[in-house]
Amino acid sequence: MNLKKLIIILFIFIAIPFVSGLEPEQIISNSADWQDVYSTMLYSELTGKSSYFLVSSRHSTLLIGQLSKSQKNTWVISSEKNPYVVSYKPVLESKGFAVEEFEYSNVNLEMARKIENITNFIVLDDSYGYNAISVAPYAVLTDSYVLFADRKNINLISNFLNTRQVESLLIYGQVDREVKERLSVFSPETINNGDRFLDNQAIVDKYQEKHIEVYGEPKTQVILTNGEFIEQEILSGVEPVVFIGRANVPDQVREYIKNSDIEIGILIGNELIGSATFIRRQLGISVFVKFAQSARTPSGPISAVEDLDRFYLPRYILSLDLYRVRYNKMNNQVYVTYQNNVALSSYLKGTITLRYEGETQTVGDSEPVFIDKNEYKTIVYDIDPVSAEQIRAEVFTIYGESRKSLEYTLRETVDVETVNILDNSEIEIVNVRYDRRKGEFLIDIKNTGNVDVFVDLELVDILINDELRTFGPEEVSFIEKGEVETIMVEVEMAEEDFENNPKVRLTAYYGERERNLVNVISGEYDYSFTGFGYLTGRLIKDIGGSAVTFGPIIIILLLLILIIGMKKKCPDCNEINSLRSKKCKRCGREI
């Protein structure tokens, strides 16, 4: 071996320890999972490193033009199962960067382990990605790491936290019951108002309190978004994030901004330009839109721009259509029927303006109305008699995922169909039970009218795991006249939920026609328990309580059965004989 080769080999062996212990100046996320991107970005902010993320395989080469040439030491945090680029390290090394690449199956937890001295934590469920965006600025400001926890991984999260000196723990938004139980030992603070806009405002308030404590004044500039994507500035912690809604600014958001110290809003992207324009015009704050960045590979004499790097989170898209509007001359009622196009329940609140022959009548909902997934819902309004042949309806309906999150809008102007409908259907809610084994309510409905009837049920505001929820059956039920039908509504409940719901509030929509359930009954009902496990337990309890009275009788009956059932076997022919037989009936031998 010549001297040149020996020097190269020695250099490699000397360099390996230094490369494996590389102190990063910039960190890149190489994953198609938003949780990995978020965790890597948050780690970078908490440790003072520059951070970047890939949004596609093609982006891996474009990103190199954005990396700082003065910061050579680079970490790549790659998803073990879902990276955009397999072995991204050689690509960066070919451009002169010193690179160490880590592959993890659980980036969120592994990045937490890398921050040795952190003592503040925020826990949330990654089913709700917008919650992670909401807490990000507060996490950076307070040096808190965000952990994703659910019933599947809570053991890992709990074990990790037990290795740390936890000074503060915040549970944000709705989490699984098991998560609350396991983390209760850390005496956590909780933010969960059952509404993402109210939760967001609560965390912004905490951000402002901390900002005043550190800097002596509140932050007057905020980021306006809806929590649907990760972007560099959102995770910087420089400003809090305020959710504003997609097409409609919910009432509680308007009031919050109006009564706050906010003077300037930075809108990231232009998808929410309608909501941002409303905020600027109606609430009086300045709004600036950040929608592009300088091109990473400029060409030509004019400086080009390109879209912002944004990593989109899974989004729940609601979709509501106006099915039809009818005016019933028989009872002077307007029937407005909506169709929910997706497998997600929502709430709606409509205003309907009727115009005819120069006259106007306006009706609407005083409270949001629940509409279940893939369902038709008819809402009935009483109006003054109308004799006009042609009626037009202007429908403006806001809707959203909860009563206070009505951020979508539906606007339509349609002709009103005039009908003469007499609905003679009548029903009675006879009995309500809960099946512990199957985890469902059983509601017995009797058709007390003279016609067949269609029925749709709602269990309204059931308090499950500290969250008010509304439940309904999978489909509308058909009940023949005089018959009783049991309608099943799946609701998983634990013991504490039964204590929180001693009664249930039921609303039944019914009518002679499936898409015109124009009658409503509602009320609170007691419920009993059923199900094999429950009934068996009750039987054992009842037998135990009556053992003194019936014990001797049971013993005598068992002895009689035993005696009657006993047989004699002949030793010669093996014939089975009655216990009372003295001789074998087959061979005649005495037995």
Order of alpha helices (4+ residues) and beta strands (2+ residues): alpha-beta-alpha-beta-alpha-beta-alpha-beta-alpha-beta-alpha-beta-alpha-beta-alpha-beta-alpha-beta-beta-beta-alpha-beta-alpha-beta-beta-beta-beta-beta-beta-beta-beta-beta-beta-beta-beta-beta-beta-beta-beta-beta-beta-beta-alpha-beta-beta-beta-alpha-alpha-beta-beta
